[in-house]
């Protein structure tokens, strides 16, 4: 089968053996894939958790059809339309654990379905389960113009947040954040953004920040969060190391929690997917929770899809059809 593989000379479309499902695995005939920021690093040879390096089939998000089932896979049948996340997505066939996928709604095509699994699982966990958002609270999403960021704002609104603030350093994307739940859009590269947040919250700060940026905004986030507020760190787009004001962290008594799928067990991931299904799946099926598709590329043009992502001018998801 055809797959996008990282090798000694970089990532290329190659012929590899079709995998076979074992245990709780499902064999998926992939129809469309969503690109994610982590894919860009793995395409350059970087590891993502335990995954990466020569011989790795890249990609982590897909939509398609069940082609075969492992002997312990439950709740599915051959031919079911599904969407999910896991490794080796950029291929004609991939394997997924039966607890790490969703049934694709009948009112979505494969391209639309491929935009959702990572954003739904990541941001329901960050905003609701870990972030504990409550009706009437104020929420700030750092890096809000990414696919997961757009989803985070929508989930916060769905759960009754009174005020949703999104950040983006790009003026065009910042101007579109209100289409996806933002009441206020700020530029995190402008040193006055904290003042804007404080003004919008009567000087108190927000109840919750979901931070995909970190780096230089880490200490600014502390100043923008209310006393006994929460910061959930889900990314490092602003860098892995930066100055951190420990005194301000202590003074404001902020809960600061880091989350990632890279160190979670399959049991923990299954629980996250189950919580999405229980809590917000009706909003997915009604398309109240949705993501824009910026551009669709054919599989043979996957390098162009990555060039488009690395140009950093897109809003929403970049999709590759297989």
N, C-alpha and C positions, 0 to 999 in steps of 0.2 A: 504494500500500500504506500501511498505518498504521505510524507510527513515533513515537517519543518524541524530540522535537526541541527543542534550546535555541534560543530566538528572542529578539527585543528585549524581550518581556514576560515572559521566563522559559521554563521547559520545559513543553511541551504535546504532547498527541497530535495529530499532523498527518498529512495525506496527502502522500506524497512518491513520486517515481518509483522503481520497482523496479530495483535495480542489475543489471548484467550481468557475468558473470565473464570475466576476461581472463587470459591467461598461465597462471600456476599457481593462480589463484583458484578457489574453490568457491562456488557459490551455495547458501546454506543456507535451508531453510524452518524458521524458528525456532519451537520449541514451548515452551521455557521459558528463562528468564534468571536468573542469579544476580546479586544486588546486591553491590557492593564499595564500600569507603570512598571510593575515588577518584571514583566516580560522584556522590557527594554534592557534591563540590567542582565538578565539571563542570556539574552541574544548577544551580549558582549562578553559572555563567559563568566559572569559573576554568579555566585551561589545565592539561592533564595531558600533560607533554612537548610534542609538537607538535600535539596534538589539543585541540579545544575552541573555544568562541566561537559566535557566531550561525550557525545553519544546521547545527550538528553534531547528528547522530543519536547519542544517548547510549547507554551500555552497553558492556561489554567481556567478557561471559561468557555462554555460551549452550549449549543442546543442541537438536538437531533432526535434520532429514533432508537428504541431498544432493538438491537440486532440479536442478542443472545443473553442468557442469564446464567450466572454461576449457581451451583446447587443449593446455596443458602440465601440467595437473593429473594427478597419478599416484596409484595405489593406492586409488582410490575408484570407486564407480559410483552412478548415480542411485538413490535409495531407501535408501542406507546410513544407519544411525542413527549420528550423530556428536555430539561435544561439543568445544568449543574456546574460544579467546579471541581478541580483536581488537576493533576499533572497531565502532560502529554496531550493537550487539547488540539494543537495545530496538526491534525492528521485526519485521514479519512475515517479511521476508527480509533476510539480511545476507551479506556476502562474507568469506571467510577464505582465507588461504594454505593450500595443501594440507599444508604441514609444521607447521601450528600447530593441529592438532586430533587428537583421539583417536577411535577407534571406541568407541561407547558399549557397555558390556557388556550382554549380553542379559538379565541379571537386575536391571537398573536401569530405572526409568521415567525420563521426560525431566526431571521435577523433581529427582530424585536426581542424575542425570548433570550437570545444570546447576550443581551446587554445587562441582564438583571441578576443572575445568581450571586456574583461576588458582592455587588452593591447591597442587595437585600440582606445577605447573611452578615456582612461586615457591619453595616450601619444599624440594623435592628439590634445587634449585640451591643454596639457602642453607645447608641442613643438610649435604648430602652433597658436592656438587661444590665449593663455595666453603668451607663450614665444615669439611669433611674429617672428619666424625664417625667414630669408631672404636669397636668393641666395648669395653665396660668403661669408657667415658668418662662424664663428668657434663656435662649440657647444661641451660641455662636458656633458656626462651622468654619474652621480654618481650611482653606483650599476648597471652597465650595463649588467651583466651576468644573471640577472633575466629575466623572460619572458617580463615584461613591459619595462625593460631596453633595451633588444635586439630590441624590436619594436621601441623604441624611437630613437635609432641610425638609423634604416632603414627609419623612417619617415623624420628625419633630412636630410639624403642623398637624399631622394626622392624630398624634397623641395629645393634642390640645395645647401646645406651647403658645403662650401669649405673644411672644416676640421672638422672631427668628432672624438672626443676623448671619450673613454669609460674607466671606472674604475672597477677593481675587485681585491679583496684581495687574490684570489686563482690563482696560476700560470697557472694551466691547463685551467681554464675558461678564464683567461686573454689572453692566447695564441690563443683562438678561436674567440675573439671578431671581428677580421677583416673579418670573414665570414659573419658578420651581419652589416657591414658598418663602423667599426672603422678604422680610418687611424693611430691612435696611441692608445695604451692601457697602462694605468698607474695603479700602486698599491697605493690605497689611504691610506694604512697603513704605507707606506714608506714616511717619512717626506720630501723627495726630490721631491714628485710628483708635487708640485706647480712649482718648477723650470723647470720640464720637459714641463709643459703646457706653461709657459712663453717662453721657448726656441722655442717651436713649433709655437708660435704666435708673434714672433719678439719682445718679451718683453711686449706686450700689454695686454695679457689675452684674454679669449674667450668672444664672444658676449653674449652667453647664457649658463647657467648651469641648467640642470634639475636634481634636487637633491633628491634621494631616501634614502640617508644615514643620513644627518644632523649630530647631535651630535658633535663629535670631529672635523669633517671636516667643520663645519659651518664657522668659521673664515678663514680657509684655502681657502674656496670657494671665499670669498671676495677678497683675494689676487690673485686668479687665474682668476678673472673676470675683463674685461676692464672697463675703466671709462665710465659711463653711460650704462653699460651692465645690464643684467637681470639674476636673479636667481629665478627659480620656484621650490618651495619646495613641493614635493608630498609624502614624507615619513619620517620615523624616525627610520630606521634600526639601526642607530648609537646611539639611545637614544632620549628621549624627552626633556632633559635639557642639556645645555652645555654653556661654555664661548662663548661670542659673542663680536667681536670687533666693537663696535658702531662707533668709530672714523673712522675706515677704511671704514665702510659702507657709512658714510657720505662723506668722502674724495673722494671715487670713484663714488659717486652719483649713486649707484646701486638700481635698482628696484627689491625689494625682495617680492615675492608674494607666499602666501600659497594656495594650492588647495586640495580639497578632495571631494569625492562623498557623504560623511557622512552627510553633512549639505546642500546639494543641493535639491531643489524641483524637483518634477517629470517633471515640465515644463522645468527646466534648463537641466535635463538629456536628455529629448527628443531632445532638441536643439543640445546637444553634439553629439548624435547619428545621427541626420540629417546632421550635418557638416561633419562627417566621410563619410556618403553616398555621399554627394555632392563633396567632395574634393579628396578623395583617394580610393574610392571604386573600381575603375578600376584596381588599383595596387593590391588590395586584390584578385580580380577575376583572375588576371593574375599570381597570386602567387609571385609577386615581393615583397610583404609584407607577411612574413611568420614567423612561430616560430617552432623551433625544439621540438619534443616530446622526453623527456628524458626517460620516462618509462610509460607503461600503466598497470593499476591494475584493476582486477575485483571488483565489488561493495562489495562483501563479504570480500575482502582484503583491504578495505579502511583504516583500522588502519595501515597496512603496508605501504600504500601510504604516510600517514602522517609521519611515522618513516623515510621514505626515504627523505621527504622534510626537516625534522628537522636535518637529518645528514648533510645537506647543502653541498652536493657534486654534485648536479645535475646542468645541463645546460639546460635552457629552461623550458618546462612545464611538469608537472606530471598530467596524465589523469586517470580518473576512469570511466569505462564503466558500464552502468546500464542495 
